[in-house]
Amino acid sequence: MNLHLEKCNPRMEVRDLFCDIQDGKILMALLEELSGCKLVRIISVDFLNHITSSVPMND
């Protein structure tokens, strides 16, 4: 897996399989490398919720 991921830009590496592929970024990069196709990235609602809950709002 890491042999394919080191071809990515930026270079990626998996050290702990379950933790490192949890957010999907490395998995997406691996699929792109193996298929040779650029995959469409979709921002999930959960991702946006994490951002809005971690950024304090100025009231």
Buried (B, 14 or more C-beta within 10 A) or exposed (E): BEEBBEEBEEEBEBEEEEEBBEEEEBBBBBEBBEEEEEEEEEEEEEEEEEEEEEEEEEE
